[in-house]
């Protein structure tokens, strides 16, 4: 039971680190986003809105913004975090193999 508890704490710790990483990377990307002339960055929609007509939008750019979006995707469910179910299954399977496959004391 102690081993399952340790695995649970590890998974929760990993999830907290991923969430903090996603928030930090998103905020850093937002802070360096660039827009074309006449557009201003809108952090709510994460895009550029025309200053005179906010319904006209364009995609934000810049190396930092693009890299931040890419890293956020890699930390999210399509990247590193997507491996968590596999890690859980392998860990629990290993525990069962150790429990039933180990030598029994006499």
C-alpha positions in Angstrom: 0.0 0.0 0.0 2.9 2.3 0.7 4.2 1.8 -2.8 0.8 2.8 -4.3 0.7 5.9 -2.1 4.2 6.9 -3.3 3.1 6.4 -6.9 0.0 8.5 -6.3 2.1 11.3 -4.7 4.5 11.2 -7.7 1.7 11.5 -10.2 0.1 14.4 -8.4 3.4 16.1 -8.1 4.1 15.6 -11.8 0.6 17.0 -12.6 1.2 20.1 -10.5 4.5 20.7 -12.2 3.0 20.3 -15.7 0.1 22.7 -14.9 2.5 25.3 -13.5 4.8 24.9 -16.5 1.8 25.4 -18.9 0.7 28.5 -17.1 4.2 30.0 -17.0 4.9 29.2 -20.7 1.6 30.6 -21.8 2.2 33.9 -19.8 5.7 34.2 -21.1 4.5 33.7 -24.7 1.8 36.3 -24.2 4.3 38.8 -22.9 6.4 38.7 -26.0 3.7 38.3 -28.7 3.9 40.6 -31.6 1.2 41.9 -33.9 1.2 43.7 -37.2 0.9 47.4 -37.4 -2.6 48.6 -36.4 -3.3 45.6 -34.3 -3.0 45.1 -30.5 -2.6 41.8 -28.6 -5.6 40.5 -26.7 -4.4 38.0 -24.0 -8.0 36.7 -23.5 -8.4 35.4 -27.1 -4.6 35.0 -27.5 -4.8 36.8 -30.9 -4.4 40.3 -32.4 -7.4 42.6 -32.7 -7.5 45.7 -34.9 -7.3 48.8 -32.8 -10.2 50.6 -34.6 -12.4 47.5 -35.1 -12.0 44.7 -32.5 -14.0 42.2 -34.6 -11.1 42.1 -37.1 -8.5 39.7 -35.8 -5.2 38.2 -36.9 -2.8 35.6 -35.5 -0.2 36.8 -33.1 3.4 36.1 -34.0 6.9 36.3 -32.8 9.5 33.6 -32.0 8.8 33.7 -28.3 5.1 33.4 -28.8 5.4 30.5 -31.3 7.9 28.7 -29.1 5.7 29.2 -26.0 2.7 27.7 -27.8 4.7 24.7 -29.0 6.1 24.0 -25.5 2.6 24.3 -24.0 1.4 21.7 -26.5 4.3 19.4 -25.7 3.5 19.6 -21.9 -0.2 19.1 -22.4 -2.3 16.0 -23.2 -0.8 15.5 -26.6 2.8 15.4 -25.2 4.4 14.5 -22.0 1.2 14.4 -19.9 -0.3 11.9 -22.3 2.1 9.3 -21.0 0.7 9.3 -17.4 -1.9 6.6 -18.0 0.8 4.3 -19.5 3.0 5.0 -16.5 0.2 4.2 -14.1 -0.6 0.9 -15.9 3.0 -0.2 -15.9 3.6 0.7 -12.3 0.5 -1.2 -11.1 1.3 -4.1 -13.3 4.8 -4.2 -11.9 3.4 -4.2 -8.3 1.1 -7.2 -9.1 4.0 -9.1 -10.8 6.2 -8.4 -7.7 3.4 -9.5 -5.4 2.5 -12.8 -7.1 5.8 -13.6 -8.8 8.1 -13.1 -5.8 9.4 -15.9 -3.6 7.1 -16.8 -0.8 8.5 -17.1 2.7 8.4 -20.4 4.5 
